[in-house]
Amino acid sequence: MHLPLGYRYSTVYAGIRKIQRDDLTLIVSDTPASAAAVFTTNLVKAAPVLVSRAHLKTTRGKVSAILINAGNANCATRTGAKVAISSARGVARKLGVPVEQVLPASTGVIGVELNAMFILNALPRLFNGLGPGNFEAASRAIMTTDTVPKVATAEVPLKGGPVRIAGFTKGAGMIHPRMATTLGFIMMDAAVSAAHLKPMLKAAVDRSYHRLTIDGDTSTNDTVVVLANGASGVKPNEKERKVVGEVLAWVMEELAEKIARDGEGATKCITVHVTGARTQGDAETIARAIANSPLVKTAIAGSDANWGRVICAAGYSGASFDPARTDIQMQGVTVCRNGLAAPFDEDALKKKLDLPDTLIRLSIQGRGRGEARFFTCDLTEGYIRENASYRS
């Protein structure tokens, strides 16, 4: 695993969760890191989102630590801002840095008051446990309805030496591509300014978290942060920054795909690939509509090659295309050609659709160059069971 230099991690059980499982995570950069972030577009924003946005603006993108709690969203509560700020202040005091260099983040149930003392009392233990080897423990501690931790790493060879990128994320439900769709934290040890990180993150998000949907819901707490602390001693030039940005996008695409694979109640990961659209925007619009369609998702759950639901979703997406020049493949099998049914072996395709990975490809013939991929999962009764009893 290619872990970036100059970061330490720690997790403890602070008593926020109902069950005894680590629920408080700290990420520390040994020197203040350049930072860029994206947050939820939900009008209802959790207190940590508002505080973190303000802190990044004050420091102009300098971060020393990120404090994450699971089990409580710290949203729509009377004391939300007070809890987020006092928690960040407690971390800052122990690190000897300005409070604005600490970003709080939360995930869990909305509308339940969070007792700040759970966090403040746990800080001594949290700091005692700091170490570079606790990366995977940190990925597990932020999980809520996730069934598996989600991590991705990469190493980028540059002229001045290698730089490393590592990220972890959480999410299984309340996920829709309206930024950021989840909590995600990506660390790198390259020396990159905050001004250069912002466009890198935007491009990577557009290819990853913005191409991810589970259920069409956008959380109040969505936060994705990327840090670059320069601990490798490598400062990429303009050309190399493009390479680093591309690898960052690969890492984030892997994280997004892992979220889709672990969707609440999911049994299958679905990739929707649209090509030949008139524009890139049209390709994204069509792919998003197909990936969001409950009818498409339930058809895949039942291994039903119901391609009519696919072309139907494309048709109501709002994008302009010619149905008579449209082909659809499922698992590499052509089921629709020129907008009409194509002959295929139903039983053989059903066996392919029983597999845990499904590829739906919609191709529009012509000169269009718009292309987009979307990640989603099937929709099963397990999703209903999971969310019918979330608070209890």
C-alpha atoms as a printed R data frame, in Angstrom:
    type eleno elety resid chain resno       x       y       z
1   ATOM     1    CA   MET     A     1   0.000   0.000   0.000
2   ATOM     2    CA   HIS     A     2   1.458   3.360  -1.099
3   ATOM     3    CA   LEU     A     3   0.821   5.615   1.895
4   ATOM     4    CA   PRO     A     4   1.910   9.263   1.618
5   ATOM     5    CA   LEU     A     5   4.609  10.517   3.967
6   ATOM     6    CA   GLY     A     6   3.982  12.991   6.775
7   ATOM     7    CA   TYR     A     7   0.498  11.906   7.886
8   ATOM     8    CA   ARG     A     8  -0.649  10.203  11.075
9   ATOM     9    CA   TYR     A     9  -4.021   8.670  11.915
10  ATOM    10    CA   SER     A    10  -5.857   7.591  15.040
11  ATOM    11    CA   THR     A    11  -9.264   6.201  15.997
12  ATOM    12    CA   VAL     A    12 -11.081   5.602  19.305
13  ATOM    13    CA   TYR     A    13 -14.521   4.786  20.608
14  ATOM    14    CA   ALA     A    14 -15.805   8.018  22.134
15  ATOM    15    CA   GLY     A    15 -19.306   6.801  23.022
16  ATOM    16    CA   ILE     A    16 -21.143   8.497  20.147
17  ATOM    17    CA   ARG     A    17 -22.340   5.245  18.578
18  ATOM    18    CA   LYS     A    18 -24.894   3.067  20.324
19  ATOM    19    CA   ILE     A    19 -22.603   0.076  19.812
20  ATOM    20    CA   GLN     A    20 -19.003  -0.046  21.036
21  ATOM    21    CA   ARG     A    21 -17.129   0.551  17.777
22  ATOM    22    CA   ASP     A    22 -14.589   3.266  16.987
23  ATOM    23    CA   ASP     A    23 -16.481   6.434  16.117
24  ATOM    24    CA   LEU     A    24 -13.878   9.205  16.260
25  ATOM    25    CA   THR     A    25 -11.057   9.615  13.738
26  ATOM    26    CA   LEU     A    26  -8.187  12.070  13.526
27  ATOM    27    CA   ILE     A    27  -5.981  12.768  10.507
28  ATOM    28    CA   VAL     A    28  -2.914  14.900  11.209
29  ATOM    29    CA   SER     A    29  -0.442  16.316   8.706
30  ATOM    30    CA   ASP     A    30   2.955  16.803  10.338
31  ATOM    31    CA   THR     A    31   3.248  20.159   8.559
32  ATOM    32    CA   PRO     A    32   0.279  22.303   7.481
33  ATOM    33    CA   ALA     A    33  -0.963  20.916   4.169
34  ATOM    34    CA   SER     A    34  -2.436  22.662   1.175
35  ATOM    35    CA   ALA     A    35  -6.095  21.734   0.958
36  ATOM    36    CA   ALA     A    36  -9.099  21.831  -1.354
37  ATOM    37    CA   ALA     A    37 -12.595  20.591  -0.621
38  ATOM    38    CA   VAL     A    38 -16.089  20.224  -2.001
39  ATOM    39    CA   PHE     A    39 -19.242  20.114   0.077
40  ATOM    40    CA   THR     A    40 -22.909  19.206  -0.168
41  ATOM    41    CA   THR     A    41 -25.256  21.316  -2.285
42  ATOM    42    CA   ASN     A    42 -28.153  20.424   0.000
43  ATOM    43    CA   LEU     A    43 -29.762  23.618   1.338
44  ATOM    44    CA   VAL     A    44 -29.732  21.974   4.777
45  ATOM    45    CA   LYS     A    45 -26.060  21.817   5.704
46  ATOM    46    CA   ALA     A    46 -24.619  20.179   8.801
47  ATOM    47    CA   ALA     A    47 -22.650  22.375  11.189
48  ATOM    48    CA   PRO     A    48 -19.282  20.722  10.351
49  ATOM    49    CA   VAL     A    49 -19.800  21.603   6.672
50  ATOM    50    CA   LEU     A    50 -20.383  25.265   7.485
51  ATOM    51    CA   VAL     A    51 -17.455  25.401   9.911
52  ATOM    52    CA   SER     A    52 -15.035  23.625   7.550
53  ATOM    53    CA   ARG     A    53 -15.973  25.911   4.660
54  ATOM    54    CA   ALA     A    54 -15.345  28.961   6.831
55  ATOM    55    CA   HIS     A    55 -12.020  27.581   8.097
56  ATOM    56    CA   LEU     A    56 -10.741  26.876   4.577
57  ATOM    57    CA   LYS     A    57 -11.687  30.379   3.494
58  ATOM    58    CA   THR     A    58  -9.885  31.934   6.473
59  ATOM    59    CA   THR     A    59  -6.662  29.950   5.986
60  ATOM    60    CA   ARG     A    60  -6.814  30.114   2.178
61  ATOM    61    CA   GLY     A    61  -6.494  26.353   2.021
62  ATOM    62    CA   LYS     A    62  -4.158  25.378   4.874
63  ATOM    63    CA   VAL     A    63  -5.069  22.364   7.011
64  ATOM    64    CA   SER     A    64  -3.226  20.633   9.837
65  ATOM    65    CA   ALA     A    65  -5.886  18.136  10.913
66  ATOM    66    CA   ILE     A    66  -9.278  16.655  10.114
67  ATOM    67    CA   LEU     A    67 -11.517  15.389  12.931
68  ATOM    68    CA   ILE     A    68 -14.311  13.004  11.898
69  ATOM    69    CA   ASN     A    69 -17.047  11.540  14.048
70  ATOM    70    CA   ALA     A    70 -19.469   8.780  13.053
71  ATOM    71    CA   GLY     A    71 -22.818   7.956  14.605
72  ATOM    72    CA   ASN     A    72 -24.193  11.510  14.667
73  ATOM    73    CA   ALA     A    73 -24.477  13.960  11.750
74  ATOM    74    CA   ASN     A    74 -24.377  17.036  14.035
75  ATOM    75    CA   CYS     A    75 -27.026  18.491  11.742
76  ATOM    76    CA   ALA     A    76 -30.320  20.277  12.446
77  ATOM    77    CA   THR     A    77 -29.452  20.588  16.140
78  ATOM    78    CA   ARG     A    78 -29.433  23.538  18.525
79  ATOM    79    CA   THR     A    79 -25.776  23.169  19.468
80  ATOM    80    CA   GLY     A    80 -24.297  22.027  16.140
81  ATOM    81    CA   ALA     A    81 -21.932  24.937  15.479
82  ATOM    82    CA   LYS     A    82 -20.811  25.076  19.120
83  ATOM    83    CA   VAL     A    83 -19.937  21.368  19.092
84  ATOM    84    CA   ALA     A    84 -18.060  21.552  15.772
85  ATOM    85    CA   ILE     A    85 -16.041  24.607  16.807
86  ATOM    86    CA   SER     A    86 -15.241  23.406  20.330
87  ATOM    87    CA   SER     A    87 -14.103  20.028  18.948
88  ATOM    88    CA   ALA     A    88 -11.867  21.721  16.373
89  ATOM    89    CA   ARG     A    89 -10.509  24.027  19.069
90  ATOM    90    CA   GLY     A    90  -9.640  21.059  21.275
91  ATOM    91    CA   VAL     A    91  -7.611  19.478  18.461
92  ATOM    92    CA   ALA     A    92  -5.941  22.786  17.561
93  ATOM    93    CA   ARG     A    93  -4.905  23.386  21.159
94  ATOM    94    CA   LYS     A    94  -3.167  20.010  21.358
95  ATOM    95    CA   LEU     A    95  -1.410  20.548  18.015
96  ATOM    96    CA   GLY     A    96  -0.485  24.149  18.734
97  ATOM    97    CA   VAL     A    97  -2.056  25.410  15.507
98  ATOM    98    CA   PRO     A    98  -4.814  27.937  14.759
99  ATOM    99    CA   VAL     A    99  -8.302  26.476  15.154
100 ATOM   100    CA   GLU     A   100  -9.014  27.381  11.519
101 ATOM   101    CA   GLN     A   101  -6.463  24.764  10.436
102 ATOM   102    CA   VAL     A   102  -8.699  21.998  11.809
103 ATOM   103    CA   LEU     A   103 -11.640  20.725   9.736
104 ATOM   104    CA   PRO     A   104 -14.509  18.911  11.492
105 ATOM   105    CA   ALA     A   105 -16.656  16.349   9.665
106 ATOM   106    CA   SER     A   106 -19.565  14.211  10.842
107 ATOM   107    CA   THR     A   107 -21.743  11.362   9.610
108 ATOM   108    CA   GLY     A   108 -24.737   9.629  11.138
109 ATOM   109    CA   VAL     A   109 -28.281  10.391  12.223
110 ATOM   110    CA   ILE     A   110 -29.671  13.879  11.519
111 ATOM   111    CA   GLY     A   111 -31.512  15.875  14.186
112 ATOM   112    CA   VAL     A   112 -29.991  14.325  17.315
113 ATOM   113    CA   GLU     A   113 -27.994  16.580  19.651
114 ATOM   114    CA   LEU     A   114 -24.291  15.661  19.847
115 ATOM   115    CA   ASN     A   115 -22.641  15.949  23.240
116 ATOM   116    CA   ALA     A   116 -19.289  17.696  22.681
117 ATOM   117    CA   MET     A   117 -17.869  16.110  25.835
118 ATOM   118    CA   PHE     A   118 -17.864  12.702  24.145
119 ATOM   119    CA   ILE     A   119 -15.339  14.126  21.683
120 ATOM   120    CA   LEU     A   120 -13.369  16.395  24.022
121 ATOM   121    CA   ASN     A   121 -12.924  13.668  26.639
122 ATOM   122    CA   ALA     A   122 -11.656  11.259  23.965
123 ATOM   123    CA   LEU     A   123  -9.001  13.602  22.539
124 ATOM   124    CA   PRO     A   124  -6.158  12.514  24.883
125 ATOM   125    CA   ARG     A   125  -6.616   8.876  23.845
126 ATOM   126    CA   LEU     A   126  -6.986   9.920  20.219
127 ATOM   127    CA   PHE     A   127  -3.675  11.813  20.270
128 ATOM   128    CA   ASN     A   128  -1.893   9.017  22.137
129 ATOM   129    CA   GLY     A   129  -2.807   6.626  19.339
130 ATOM   130    CA   LEU     A   130  -1.562   8.742  16.436
131 ATOM   131    CA   GLY     A   131   0.597   6.843  13.976
132 ATOM   132    CA   PRO     A   132   1.193   6.468  10.222
133 ATOM   133    CA   GLY     A   133   0.075   2.836  10.308
134 ATOM   134    CA   ASN     A   134  -3.525   3.522  11.347
135 ATOM   135    CA   PHE     A   135  -4.753   4.439   7.870
136 ATOM   136    CA   GLU     A   136  -6.958   1.366   7.453
137 ATOM   137    CA   ALA     A   137  -8.337   1.699  10.990
138 ATOM   138    CA   ALA     A   138  -9.353   5.251  10.097
139 ATOM   139    CA   SER     A   139 -11.176   3.991   6.995
140 ATOM   140    CA   ARG     A   140 -13.189   1.599   9.171
141 ATOM   141    CA   ALA     A   141 -14.020   4.069  11.929
142 ATOM   142    CA   ILE     A   142 -15.921   6.445   9.623
143 ATOM   143    CA   MET     A   143 -18.243   3.677   8.373
144 ATOM   144    CA   THR     A   144 -21.970   3.843   9.149
145 ATOM   145    CA   THR     A   145 -24.153   1.511   7.059
146 ATOM   146    CA   ASP     A   146 -21.098   0.528   4.995
147 ATOM   147    CA   THR     A   147 -20.327  -3.173   5.128
148 ATOM   148    CA   VAL     A   148 -16.662  -2.831   4.112
149 ATOM   149    CA   PRO     A   149 -13.992  -0.109   4.375
150 ATOM   150    CA   LYS     A   150 -13.170   1.692   1.132
151 ATOM   151    CA   VAL     A   151  -9.567   2.674   0.419
152 ATOM   152    CA   ALA     A   152  -7.458   3.340  -2.659
153 ATOM   153    CA   THR     A   153  -3.779   4.192  -3.082
154 ATOM   154    CA   ALA     A   154  -1.340   4.986  -5.868
155 ATOM   155    CA   GLU     A   155   2.272   6.015  -6.417
156 ATOM   156    CA   VAL     A   156   3.271   8.504  -9.120
157 ATOM   157    CA   PRO     A   157   6.888   8.375 -10.386
158 ATOM   158    CA   LEU     A   158   8.109  11.899 -11.162
159 ATOM   159    CA   LYS     A   159  11.480  13.332 -12.112
160 ATOM   160    CA   GLY     A   160  12.187  14.464  -8.553
161 ATOM   161    CA   GLY     A   161  11.061  11.144  -7.080
162 ATOM   162    CA   PRO     A   162   7.810   9.340  -6.316
163 ATOM   163    CA   VAL     A   163   4.763  10.957  -4.751
164 ATOM   164    CA   ARG     A   164   2.064   8.934  -3.075
165 ATOM   165    CA   ILE     A   165  -1.716   9.362  -2.979
166 ATOM   166    CA   ALA     A   166  -4.030   7.529  -0.576
167 ATOM   167    CA   GLY     A   167  -7.687   8.016   0.189
168 ATOM   168    CA   PHE     A   168 -10.535   6.509   2.132
169 ATOM   169    CA   THR     A   169 -14.230   7.147   1.877
170 ATOM   170    CA   LYS     A   170 -17.562   6.056   3.284
171 ATOM   171    CA   GLY     A   171 -21.027   5.811   1.860
172 ATOM   172    CA   ALA     A   172 -23.669   3.235   1.061
173 ATOM   173    CA   GLY     A   173 -26.904   5.234   0.996
174 ATOM   174    CA   MET     A   174 -28.191   8.827   0.704
175 ATOM   175    CA   ILE     A   175 -25.914   9.165  -2.316
176 ATOM   176    CA   HIS     A   176 -26.548  11.231  -5.435
177 ATOM   177    CA   PRO     A   177 -24.132  13.216  -7.638
178 ATOM   178    CA   ARG     A   178 -24.689  16.716  -6.309
179 ATOM   179    CA   MET     A   179 -21.361  17.006  -4.550
180 ATOM   180    CA   ALA     A   180 -19.938  15.446  -2.629
181 ATOM   181    CA   THR     A   181 -22.245  12.500  -2.063
182 ATOM   182    CA   THR     A   182 -20.277  11.097   0.843
183 ATOM   183    CA   LEU     A   183 -17.323  11.659   3.133
184 ATOM   184    CA   GLY     A   184 -13.973  11.250   1.419
185 ATOM   185    CA   PHE     A   185 -10.435  12.131   2.491
186 ATOM   186    CA   ILE     A   186  -7.486  11.949   0.104
187 ATOM   187    CA   MET     A   187  -3.900  12.609   1.176
188 ATOM   188    CA   MET     A   188  -0.853  13.155  -1.008
189 ATOM   189    CA   ASP     A   189   2.754  14.011  -0.154
190 ATOM   190    CA   ALA     A   190   3.482  16.142  -3.233
191 ATOM   191    CA   ALA     A   191   4.159  19.855  -2.804
192 ATOM   192    CA   VAL     A   192   1.115  21.366  -4.514
193 ATOM   193    CA   SER     A   193  -0.439  24.729  -3.672
194 ATOM   194    CA   ALA     A   194  -4.085  25.095  -2.707
195 ATOM   195    CA   ALA     A   195  -4.629  27.123  -5.879
196 ATOM   196    CA   HIS     A   196  -3.446  24.189  -7.990
197 ATOM   197    CA   LEU     A   197  -5.291  21.592  -5.884
198 ATOM   198    CA   LYS     A   198  -8.693  23.190  -6.505
199 ATOM   199    CA   PRO     A   199  -8.871  22.483 -10.259
200 ATOM   200    CA   MET     A   200  -7.313  19.034  -9.689
201 ATOM   201    CA   LEU     A   201 -10.048  18.147  -7.213
202 ATOM   202    CA   LYS     A   202 -12.838  19.560  -9.373
203 ATOM   203    CA   ALA     A   203 -11.722  17.523 -12.395
204 ATOM   204    CA   ALA     A   204 -11.348  14.372 -10.283
205 ATOM   205    CA   VAL     A   205 -14.726  14.828  -8.594
206 ATOM   206    CA   ASP     A   206 -16.448  15.305 -11.956
207 ATOM   207    CA   ARG     A   207 -15.102  11.905 -13.030
208 ATOM   208    CA   SER     A   208 -15.776  10.050  -9.790
209 ATOM   209    CA   TYR     A   209 -18.157  11.187  -7.052
210 ATOM   210    CA   HIS     A   210 -20.250  13.159  -9.542
211 ATOM   211    CA   ARG     A   211 -20.688   9.927 -11.525
212 ATOM   212    CA   LEU     A   212 -22.042   7.979  -8.579
213 ATOM   213    CA   THR     A   213 -25.613   7.386  -7.455
214 ATOM   214    CA   ILE     A   214 -27.236   4.935  -5.080
215 ATOM   215    CA   ASP     A   215 -30.704   6.264  -4.320
216 ATOM   216    CA   GLY     A   216 -31.070   9.852  -5.556
217 ATOM   217    CA   ASP     A   217 -30.689  11.367  -2.059
218 ATOM   218    CA   THR     A   218 -28.096  14.045  -1.293
219 ATOM   219    CA   SER     A   219 -26.780  14.104   2.275
220 ATOM   220    CA   THR     A   220 -26.525  17.175   4.488
221 ATOM   221    CA   ASN     A   221 -22.941  16.298   5.446
222 ATOM   222    CA   ASP     A   222 -21.226  15.565   2.119
223 ATOM   223    CA   THR     A   223 -17.547  16.465   2.268
224 ATOM   224    CA   VAL     A   224 -14.554  15.502   0.155
225 ATOM   225    CA   VAL     A   225 -11.145  16.914   1.090
226 ATOM   226    CA   VAL     A   226  -7.761  16.511  -0.604
227 ATOM   227    CA   LEU     A   227  -4.533  17.388   1.252
228 ATOM   228    CA   ALA     A   228  -1.013  17.888  -0.131
229 ATOM   229    CA   ASN     A   229   1.717  18.374   2.490
230 ATOM   230    CA   GLY     A   230   4.926  18.239   0.415
231 ATOM   231    CA   ALA     A   231   6.513  15.641   2.723
232 ATOM   232    CA   SER     A   232   7.996  13.807  -0.275
233 ATOM   233    CA   GLY     A   233  10.089  16.857  -1.097
234 ATOM   234    CA   VAL     A   234   8.814  16.650  -4.687
235 ATOM   235    CA   LYS     A   235   7.268  19.746  -6.250
236 ATOM   236    CA   PRO     A   236   5.634  18.775  -9.573
237 ATOM   237    CA   ASN     A   237   6.020  21.186 -12.459
238 ATOM   238    CA   GLU     A   238   3.039  22.192 -14.598
239 ATOM   239    CA   LYS     A   239   3.266  19.120 -16.830
240 ATOM   240    CA   GLU     A   240   3.724  16.786 -13.850
241 ATOM   241    CA   ARG     A   241   0.745  18.334 -12.045
242 ATOM   242    CA   LYS     A   242  -1.423  17.078 -14.904
243 ATOM   243    CA   VAL     A   243  -0.094  13.569 -14.289
244 ATOM   244    CA   VAL     A   244  -0.718  13.867 -10.542
245 ATOM   245    CA   GLY     A   245  -4.231  15.156 -11.250
246 ATOM   246    CA   GLU     A   246  -4.931  12.183 -13.514
247 ATOM   247    CA   VAL     A   247  -3.788   9.690 -10.879
248 ATOM   248    CA   LEU     A   248  -5.829  11.539  -8.255
249 ATOM   249    CA   ALA     A   249  -8.861  11.037 -10.507
250 ATOM   250    CA   TRP     A   250  -8.045   7.304 -10.809
251 ATOM   251    CA   VAL     A   251  -7.879   6.964  -7.023
252 ATOM   252    CA   MET     A   252 -11.191   8.776  -6.597
253 ATOM   253    CA   GLU     A   253 -12.848   6.724  -9.342
254 ATOM   254    CA   GLU     A   254 -11.820   3.581  -7.480
255 ATOM   255    CA   LEU     A   255 -13.295   4.967  -4.263
256 ATOM   256    CA   ALA     A   256 -16.553   5.891  -6.020
257 ATOM   257    CA   GLU     A   257 -16.845   2.441  -7.573
258 ATOM   258    CA   LYS     A   258 -16.350   0.835  -4.163
259 ATOM   259    CA   ILE     A   259 -19.217   2.921  -2.788
260 ATOM   260    CA   ALA     A   260 -21.470   1.725  -5.614
261 ATOM   261    CA   ARG     A   261 -20.453  -1.867  -4.939
262 ATOM   262    CA   ASP     A   262 -21.408  -1.461  -1.275
263 ATOM   263    CA   GLY     A   263 -24.757   0.304  -1.808
264 ATOM   264    CA   GLU     A   264 -27.317  -0.390   0.885
265 ATOM   265    CA   GLY     A   265 -28.952  -3.737   0.158
266 ATOM   266    CA   ALA     A   266 -26.989  -4.059  -3.086
267 ATOM   267    CA   THR     A   267 -26.057  -7.385  -4.626
268 ATOM   268    CA   LYS     A   268 -24.539  -6.005  -7.845
269 ATOM   269    CA   CYS     A   269 -22.376  -3.103  -8.963
270 ATOM   270    CA   ILE     A   270 -23.635  -1.491 -12.177
271 ATOM   271    CA   THR     A   271 -21.543   0.573 -14.576
272 ATOM   272    CA   VAL     A   272 -23.455   2.589 -17.183
273 ATOM   273    CA   HIS     A   273 -21.333   3.625 -20.190
274 ATOM   274    CA   VAL     A   274 -22.750   6.036 -22.770
275 ATOM   275    CA   THR     A   275 -20.888   6.849 -26.001
276 ATOM   276    CA   GLY     A   276 -21.632   8.806 -29.159
277 ATOM   277    CA   ALA     A   277 -23.734  11.514 -27.517
278 ATOM   278    CA   ARG     A   278 -23.851  14.926 -29.138
279 ATOM   279    CA   THR     A   279 -21.967  16.525 -26.234
280 ATOM   280    CA   GLN     A   280 -20.250  15.464 -23.027
281 ATOM   281    CA   GLY     A   281 -23.130  17.001 -21.083
282 ATOM   282    CA   ASP     A   282 -25.664  14.942 -23.018
283 ATOM   283    CA   ALA     A   283 -23.698  11.754 -22.327
284 ATOM   284    CA   GLU     A   284 -23.657  12.530 -18.598
285 ATOM   285    CA   THR     A   285 -27.380  13.363 -18.600
286 ATOM   286    CA   ILE     A   286 -28.289  10.077 -20.295
287 ATOM   287    CA   ALA     A   287 -25.987   7.983 -18.095
288 ATOM   288    CA   ARG     A   288 -27.299   9.660 -14.934
289 ATOM   289    CA   ALA     A   289 -30.936   8.973 -15.885
290 ATOM   290    CA   ILE     A   290 -30.225   5.299 -16.559
291 ATOM   291    CA   ALA     A   291 -28.211   4.893 -13.350
292 ATOM   292    CA   ASN     A   292 -30.916   6.612 -11.282
293 ATOM   293    CA   SER     A   293 -33.829   4.646 -12.720
294 ATOM   294    CA   PRO     A   294 -35.427   2.383 -10.075
295 ATOM   295    CA   LEU     A   295 -36.829   0.253 -12.896
296 ATOM   296    CA   VAL     A   296 -33.382  -0.319 -14.409
297 ATOM   297    CA   LYS     A   297 -31.911  -1.042 -10.985
298 ATOM   298    CA   THR     A   298 -34.636  -3.540 -10.064
299 ATOM   299    CA   ALA     A   299 -34.356  -5.249 -13.460
300 ATOM   300    CA   ILE     A   300 -30.664  -5.834 -12.824
301 ATOM   301    CA   ALA     A   301 -31.482  -7.087  -9.326
302 ATOM   302    CA   GLY     A   302 -33.650  -9.725 -10.974
303 ATOM   303    CA   SER     A   303 -31.138 -10.435 -13.770
304 ATOM   304    CA   ASP     A   304 -33.787  -9.331 -16.266
305 ATOM   305    CA   ALA     A   305 -32.444  -8.058 -19.610
306 ATOM   306    CA   ASN     A   306 -35.222  -5.468 -19.819
307 ATOM   307    CA   TRP     A   307 -33.444  -3.050 -22.162
308 ATOM   308    CA   GLY     A   308 -36.709  -1.159 -22.712
309 ATOM   309    CA   ARG     A   309 -36.226   0.425 -19.295
310 ATOM   310    CA   VAL     A   310 -32.769   1.595 -20.353
311 ATOM   311    CA   ILE     A   311 -33.860   3.319 -23.553
312 ATOM   312    CA   CYS     A   312 -36.902   4.715 -21.735
313 ATOM   313    CA   ALA     A   313 -34.671   6.359 -19.110
314 ATOM   314    CA   ALA     A   314 -32.417   7.769 -21.829
315 ATOM   315    CA   GLY     A   315 -35.489   9.151 -23.574
316 ATOM   316    CA   TYR     A   316 -36.780  11.099 -20.575
317 ATOM   317    CA   SER     A   317 -33.330  12.282 -19.494
318 ATOM   318    CA   GLY     A   318 -33.668  15.570 -21.366
319 ATOM   319    CA   ALA     A   319 -30.705  14.929 -23.660
320 ATOM   320    CA   SER     A   320 -31.162  15.074 -27.426
321 ATOM   321    CA   PHE     A   321 -30.404  11.894 -29.420
322 ATOM   322    CA   ASP     A   322 -31.918   9.746 -32.176
323 ATOM   323    CA   PRO     A   323 -33.458   6.543 -30.745
324 ATOM   324    CA   ALA     A   324 -33.349   4.968 -34.229
325 ATOM   325    CA   ARG     A   325 -29.543   5.195 -34.141
326 ATOM   326    CA   THR     A   326 -29.146   3.799 -30.645
327 ATOM   327    CA   ASP     A   327 -27.718   0.411 -29.633
328 ATOM   328    CA   ILE     A   328 -27.743  -1.140 -26.154
329 ATOM   329    CA   GLN     A   329 -25.554  -3.894 -24.775
330 ATOM   330    CA   MET     A   330 -25.797  -5.722 -21.464
331 ATOM   331    CA   GLN     A   331 -22.745  -7.664 -20.343
332 ATOM   332    CA   GLY     A   332 -21.387  -7.292 -23.879
333 ATOM   333    CA   VAL     A   333 -24.497  -8.801 -25.441
334 ATOM   334    CA   THR     A   334 -26.402  -6.623 -27.927
335 ATOM   335    CA   VAL     A   335 -30.041  -6.478 -26.828
336 ATOM   336    CA   CYS     A   336 -31.126  -3.438 -28.844
337 ATOM   337    CA   ARG     A   337 -29.965  -2.350 -32.313
338 ATOM   338    CA   ASN     A   338 -31.123   0.861 -33.969
339 ATOM   339    CA   GLY     A   339 -33.722   1.353 -31.252
340 ATOM   340    CA   LEU     A   340 -35.332  -2.062 -31.835
341 ATOM   341    CA   ALA     A   341 -35.062  -5.489 -30.221
342 ATOM   342    CA   ALA     A   342 -32.027  -7.517 -31.260
343 ATOM   343    CA   PRO     A   343 -32.033 -11.335 -31.081
344 ATOM   344    CA   PHE     A   344 -30.145 -12.780 -28.096
345 ATOM   345    CA   ASP     A   345 -30.111 -15.895 -25.923
346 ATOM   346    CA   GLU     A   346 -32.242 -14.909 -22.918
347 ATOM   347    CA   ASP     A   347 -31.068 -17.763 -20.659
348 ATOM   348    CA   ALA     A   348 -27.383 -17.228 -21.441
349 ATOM   349    CA   LEU     A   349 -27.649 -13.489 -20.770
350 ATOM   350    CA   LYS     A   350 -29.508 -14.098 -17.514
351 ATOM   351    CA   LYS     A   351 -26.563 -16.144 -16.280
352 ATOM   352    CA   LYS     A   352 -24.241 -13.254 -17.128
353 ATOM   353    CA   LEU     A   353 -26.553 -10.837 -15.336
354 ATOM   354    CA   ASP     A   354 -26.383 -13.053 -12.234
355 ATOM   355    CA   LEU     A   355 -22.742 -11.996 -11.840
356 ATOM   356    CA   PRO     A   356 -21.860  -9.317  -9.225
357 ATOM   357    CA   ASP     A   357 -20.746  -6.801 -11.887
358 ATOM   358    CA   THR     A   358 -23.057  -5.491 -14.606
359 ATOM   359    CA   LEU     A   359 -22.090  -3.340 -17.587
360 ATOM   360    CA   ILE     A   360 -24.808  -1.487 -19.495
361 ATOM   361    CA   ARG     A   361 -23.538   0.184 -22.655
362 ATOM   362    CA   LEU     A   362 -25.646   2.625 -24.690
363 ATOM   363    CA   SER     A   363 -24.067   3.660 -27.998
364 ATOM   364    CA   ILE     A   364 -25.400   6.357 -30.295
365 ATOM   365    CA   GLN     A   365 -24.271   6.043 -33.891
366 ATOM   366    CA   GLY     A   366 -22.954   9.106 -35.683
367 ATOM   367    CA   ARG     A   367 -20.285  11.736 -35.134
368 ATOM   368    CA   GLY     A   368 -21.037  12.540 -31.510
369 ATOM   369    CA   ARG     A   369 -18.038  12.310 -29.194
370 ATOM   370    CA   GLY     A   370 -19.764  12.711 -25.843
371 ATOM   371    CA   GLU     A   371 -18.905   9.887 -23.452
372 ATOM   372    CA   ALA     A   372 -19.636   9.240 -19.776
373 ATOM   373    CA   ARG     A   373 -19.525   6.457 -17.205
374 ATOM   374    CA   PHE     A   374 -21.747   6.276 -14.128
375 ATOM   375    CA   PHE     A   375 -21.494   3.952 -11.123
376 ATOM   376    CA   THR     A   376 -24.553   2.641  -9.310
377 ATOM   377    CA   CYS     A   377 -25.966  -0.576  -7.834
378 ATOM   378    CA   ASP     A   378 -29.089  -2.679  -8.025
379 ATOM   379    CA   LEU     A   379 -32.153  -1.915  -5.909
380 ATOM   380    CA   THR     A   380 -33.370  -4.716  -3.660
381 ATOM   381    CA   GLU     A   381 -35.638  -5.245  -0.681
382 ATOM   382    CA   GLY     A   382 -32.463  -5.044   1.407
383 ATOM   383    CA   TYR     A   383 -32.348  -1.274   0.806
384 ATOM   384    CA   ILE     A   384 -35.831  -0.943   2.318
385 ATOM   385    CA   ARG     A   385 -34.949  -3.083   5.341
386 ATOM   386    CA   GLU     A   386 -31.782  -1.040   5.955
387 ATOM   387    CA   ASN     A   387 -33.513   2.325   5.849
388 ATOM   388    CA   ALA     A   388 -36.788   1.379   7.500
389 ATOM   389    CA   SER     A   389 -34.992   0.916  10.820
390 ATOM   390    CA   TYR     A   390 -31.965   3.247  10.539
391 ATOM   391    CA   ARG     A   391 -32.647   5.193  13.755
392 ATOM   392    CA   SER     A   392 -33.578   2.134  15.781
